[in-house]
Each structure stands twice: as structure tokens, then as C-alpha cells.
Amino acid sequence: MLSKDSLQFLDDLKANNNRDWFLENKKRYEVFKKDYHKLVGDFLDIMKPLDPSLEMLEVKNCTFRINRDIRFSKDKSPYKDHIGVWISSDSKGMNRSGYYVHIARTGSFIAGGFYCPEADDLKKVRKEIAFFHDDLEEIINNKNFQKEFGDFDRNEKNLLKNPPRGYEKDHPAIEFLKLKSFETSQKFDFEEVLAADFVAKMSKKLIVLKPLNDFINRALTSED
């Protein structure tokens, strides 16, 4: 769980997103950072025994810098006013599927899967789906997956209108193959992070995504 002071820091940062204010409140940031890292450590303590692929992770592997990359953004606000926790077995130079927690005043959610893969990785995942779609359908149709997430997130940005090159429109997994991104998510209320059981509750939901992550990571690591 996070403290009320940490949530207030995020609110105040959102209202005063500039370097001068941040420097004036550097001590508050340091307290917030410790709270943030403690939250990540709590997630790892629960998730590691449930997913052995995460065993080598440390807190530093799952956190994000508070500074925004504003080089190509119209929004020049220098700091992030949200918390992100990325828990994945990815190694240097290798993309992997994983678990994500996003904490923000507006738009808090948990998620998992593989977000916007590069072209080569996208081809690998589609190939796995094409040959082993029965495995994926079993994962998606699992009662716990259906209860918590229902389906992949689908919108105009991550869904092709037509079949991808090399696949017929009548392929039995065509609706999966049209996806350009393979993530699923569930929203939660910002204030829930104050609950003593927040990490345990969200970890229980996130681990439902382990079979999906295993399927995607199998695709990314299999030899052609």
C-alpha cells in the first residue's frame, strides 16, 4: 500500500509540474520514492513465488524514473504524475510479456500481456497463435480470466481492419491475428491503493495472466 502523503505528492505534482516546484519539494519526493519502492518490493514478494520466471527481479528492475521523455511530446511537463510498476522476466535486449500496475488520480489500472510489439516480435506471436490458437482460446476462456479480464483490450489503434499479410480471413483465430497489441486490463479506484490488502488483492488478479504471459513468451523464445 501507499501512504496518503504519497498520493498527495502526486496530486500536488500534477498541479505544479515544473522544475522549480519539484526542487523545492525534493525532500517530499525522496519520501515518496521510498514509498514507491516499498510498494514494488511488496509486489515482488507475492508475485515471485507464483511465477518462478520473476525470481531474479529486483525492485530497480520494475520501477520507472519520474522524469518524462519530452523530446517528441507536445506536453512538455517534466515529471510523471503517476506510478508505474512493470514486472517482467525480460532480459537486456529481449522483449517479454509481463504484469503492469498503473496508479494515477484518473485512470488507475492493472494490465498484462505484450504491449505494441515490434514487427519481428509481432510476427512471432502471430505465428504462435496461428499454429496453437487452441491453447490461446483455452487461456482466454478460463473462468478466472473471464471473470477478471474477459478478453484482450480491443480498439481502433491496436486492431487491424483486414487480416494481416499471410493469413486468410477465414482462419479460425483471425480475430486474435488481427491484433497489433496483446494486452488486457482492469481498472481500479485510485483510493484503493491505501487499503492494507491492495498488493495482495491486485497480485491475485495479475497472476491470472500468467498463462497468457507464458504463451506469449513461448512465442518470443521459440526457435523457428
N, C-alpha and C positions, 0 to 999 in steps of 0.2 A: 504493500500500500504506500501511497504518497501522503505527505503531510498537507494540511491546509495552507501552510506557508508556501509550499512549493507550487500549489495551484494558484495562489495569489501572485506569486512571482511571474508565472506565465501570463496571467491576466494583465499585470502591470507592464510587462514587457510588450505585450500586444498593443497596449495603449501608448507606449513610449519607445517605439522600436527605432532607436538611434544610438549612436556610439557614446555620446555624452552621458545619456541616462544609464547606459549599461556600465560604463566605467564608474559612475557614482554609486552603483548598486552591485559592485563586484563581490562584496562580501556575501550579499544575498545569493548571488549566482553560485558561489562556492558551496554554500549550504544546499542549494537546490541540486547541484551536480552530485553531491554525496548521496542525496536522497534518490536521485535518478539511478545512480549506480547500484545502490542498495536494492532498488526495485528489480533491476536486471538480474542481480545475483539471486534474488528470491525466485525469479522465474527459472533460472538455470538449475537451482537446487531441486525444483519439482520436475522440470522437463527432462533433465539428463537421464534419470532412471527409467523414464518412459520411452525415450528414444536414444538408444546407445550411440547413434551417429553423432550426437552432440557432445559426447564425453570430453573432447579436447577443448571445447569452447571456454573462453574466459570472458569476464564482463566487458573488457575492452573490445572484444570481437563483435559485440552485439549492440554497441552504442553509436550515436552519431554526434558529430561536432555541432555546437549551437550556431555556428556561423553559416549563413546561407551562401550558396554559389550564385552570385547575381550577374555573372558575366553575360549570360544570354537571356536574362529575365527583365521584363518591363517593371516588375516590382523590385525596387532597389532597397527594400527593408533588409538590414544587415543580419538580423538574427531570426532564428526559428522560434515561433511561439507555441510549439507543440513538442511532444516527446515521442520518439520512435524507438522501438525495440525490435531488432532483427535477429532471429535465432535460426541459424542455418549451418549445415555441415560444409558449406562451400569453402574451398581452399584457394590459395592465391592462383589467379589465372583461370579458375574454373567456376562457372556459374552453377548454382544449385537451387533447388526448391527449398522452402523453409516456412517459418512461422513469423508473423508480424503483429505487433501491438502499437496502435496509434492513439495517443492521448492528446486531445485538444478540446477547447471550450466548445467549439462547434465541429462535429464530425469525428467523434471517437469511434474506433472500430478495431476488431481483431481480424486477421486475414491469414491466408496461407496459399501455397502454390508457387507458381512461377510467373513473375510479372514481366510482361513485354520482353520476351527473349530476343536475342539477336538472331539473324537469319539462319545461321548454321544450327543453332540450338533449336530453333523453331522447327526446322526440318526433321531433326532427331525426334522431337516429341510427337510430331505428326506421324512419323513412320511407326513409332511405338503404338500410337493409337490405331493406326490402320491395321496393324497385324494383331494387336492384343486388345481390341476395343471391348471384348467381353470382360476383361479384367477391370477396365476403367468403369464400365457400366455397373459392375458389382460394387465398386467403391462408392460411386455416386448414389446408388440405390440403397446402400446400407442405411438402416433405420436411424442410427445415430447421426450420420452425415445429413440425412434428410431433415431430421429434427433441428439441427443446429445451423446448417448452411443451405440445404436444398439443391443448389446447382452451382455451376461456375457463374461468376458475375458476367453478365452479357450486356453490351451497349454498342452503339454505333462505332466507337473508337476501337474496340477490340474484337469486332466480328466482321468477317468478310460477307459481302452480299452473294458472291458466287463461290463455287468450290475452288480451293487452291489448286495451282497448276499440278497436274499429275494425278488428280483424284476425280472420279466420276461423281456426278450429282446424286446418284442412287447408292453410293457407298453407305453401308449400314451405320457408320459412325460419322456421317457427313456434318452433322451439327456440332460435333466436337472438333472435327478437322477444320471447320471454318473459323475457329477461334484463333486470334493472334496473341492472346494472353490467357494464361491458365491459372487464375486466382479466384478465390471465393472469400466472402467476408460476412461479418455480422456486426452491427452497430451496438454500442452501449452508451449509457449516460456518463457524462464527464465526472459527475459526483461519485460514481461507483468506485472510483479509484481510492476513495477514502475508507472503504469498507475493509475490515480486517481479513476477510476471506477473498479479496479481489484477485490476488495472484492465483490462489488455488482454484477459484471459480473459472477464471479465464484459461488456465492451463488445462483444466478438464475439457474445455471446449476445443482448445487448439489441438490437443493430442488426437482428436477425432480425425484431423487432417493428415496424420502420419501415413496411412496407406496411400493417399494421393501424392504426398511428397515422395514416398518410396517409388511409386510408379514413374513419376517424372524424372527422378534422379536415376532410375534404372535406364531410362531412355537416354539420358545425357552421358552415361558412363559405359553403355554397351558398345561393343565393337561392331562395326558394320559387317 
